[in-house]
């Protein structure tokens, strides 16, 4: 019986999340960016780039960030496997919305002598948590789009990534940003999160 309940909960989660249908760029309201500080401007007193925040795998400092004219540069300098740079839009206010996350990326990444179990590369990441079952409760990861774009490795010029998001009706929190899980440098500019027509 417990197995059947667990399977039903998984099916309910899949139905609520729904398939992500890529919106047409002209179907999205590009006049309202739901992300704060898309130019990666640092506060003069604190040096922070709020609401953006960075974190890395535990251990020695292994990544550096710098900004210049609206371009974020993330470089791996030591051994830890991942770095995340993101912000947390208010998921409850966006329940049921069709969104599009986009940004320009430029990569100089490789995996030489890289040993870890995470997906290798650098680029966009979207995570959405929610409560798919009011009886069983819990705050579960309902949507994970991590490096689901090409390219996410190698040496590139600037290119644009667009990722559609169908925000689940039970979403409780979300995280939108970028991950670096390789060797080398990743650059980002013009990040945006936009509402799109249903």
N, C-alpha and C positions, 0 to 999 in steps of 0.2 A: 504494500500500500504506500509506504514512504517513497518508493521508487517512482510510482505513478504520480504522486503529488509533485515530486521534484521535476519529472518530465513535463507535467502540465505547466509548472512555473516557468520552465525554459521556453516552452512554446508560446506562452503568454508574453514573455519578454520579447521574443522575436517578432510577434505580431504587432506589439505596441511600437517597437522601434521602426518597423516598416522598411522597405527598400529605399536606399538613397538614390533618388533620381536626379542626375545632374541638371541644375537649373541653367537656363540660358542666361548669359550675362545681362542681356537687356531686360530680363524678367526680375532683376534684383534692384533694390533701391540703393544705388551707390552713393546717395547723398548723405546717408546716415551710417557712419562707421560705429559699430557697437564695441569696438576695442578702444581703450584709452591709450593715449600717447603713441600713436603709430609712427612718429618720427624718432622714437627712442631718445627723447631729450632727458638729460640728467638734471636733477635738482641741484642748484648751485650750492646749497648748504650740506645736504646729506650725500650727494653723489648718486642717489638711487634713481631708477628709471620707472618708478611706480606708474601704473599698477603692474608693470612687468616685474617678475621676480625670477631669479636663477637658482638652481640647485644642482648638485652633482652627487654621484655615488660616494659613499663614505670613504674617507681616506685623505691622502694628501691633495692639495689644490692641484687640479689637473686640467683646468680650462680657464682661459682669460676671455673677457669681453671688452670691447671698445666700440665707440661710435664715432662716426664722422659724416656730417651732412645727411643725416637720416638713414645711414647704413649701419646696421649692427654687424660686428665681426666677432665670431666665436672661434677660438683656436685651442686645440688640444696641446698641452705642454707637458703632461706626465702620464701616469699609467691607469688612472681610474676609467671605467668603461663608458660612462654616459654623463651628459649634461643636458639639463632641461631649462628652457627659458620661456615663460608663459604667463598668462593672466587668467582670471576666473570670472567670466561674465556671469550675471545672475541667471541661473538656469531656470528657476521657477517662473520668471517673467517671460521666458522664451518657450515654454512648453507648447508643443504642437506646431512650432514654427518651422518653415523651411529656410535654412540659412546657407550662405556660401562663405567659406573661409578662403582668402587668397593672399598671396604674397609673392614677391620676386625673390628668387634665390640665386646664388652663385657659389659653386662648390669647387673645392680643391681637396678632395678626400680620397683616402685609400685605406686598405685593410691589412697592409703588410705587417706580419708578426702580431696581428691582433687576436687576442684570445678572450672571448667572452660569449655568453649565451644569448645576448640581445640581438635584435635585428641590426645589421650593420649599415651605416650610412648617416646622412644628415638631412634634415628637412622638417616638414610639417607634422604636427601631432594634435589630434583632437580626442579628448576623453570626456565621456558623459556618464555620470552615475545617477542612479535613481532607485526607487522602491517599486519593483514590478508586482509585488504581491502584498497587499495590506495585511493579510493574515500572517504570513511568514515573516514579514518585516525585513529589515536590513537595508543597507545602502550598497547597491551592487553596480559594478561596471557594466553599463548597458551598450556603450558604443566606444570602440577603440580604433581610431585611424592613425596608425603610426608608420610613417614613411611609406604610405600607400600611394606613391607617385613615382614616376620616372622622369628624369634620373634622380637617384638619391646617393649616388657614388660617382667617383671620377672627377675629372676636371671639366668645368662647363663655363660658358658665358652666362649672363643673366637670362633667366627663364621664369615664367609665371606658373605657379601652381594654383589650381582651383579645386577645392574639395567641398562637395555638397554635404549638408548635415540635416537630417530629419530629427529634430529634438523630440525625444519620447515624451508622452503625455504625463509621465510620472518622474521626469527629470528633477533631481534635487541639487546637483552641482555639476559644473563643467570646467574644463581646463583647455585652453586654446593657445598654441604656440609652436615651439620648435625644439627638436632634440638633435644632439650631436653624439653619435655612437660609432665613431671611426677615428682615423688619424687625419690631421690636417686642419683646414680652415673652411668654415661655412659663413657666408654673408647673407644678410636678409635686409630687404627694404619694402616699404609700402604694404605692411600687413593690414588686412581689413576683414571684418566680419559683417555681413550684410543680410538683411531680410530679403527673401525672394517670394515671388507669387506662388501660391499653393498649386 
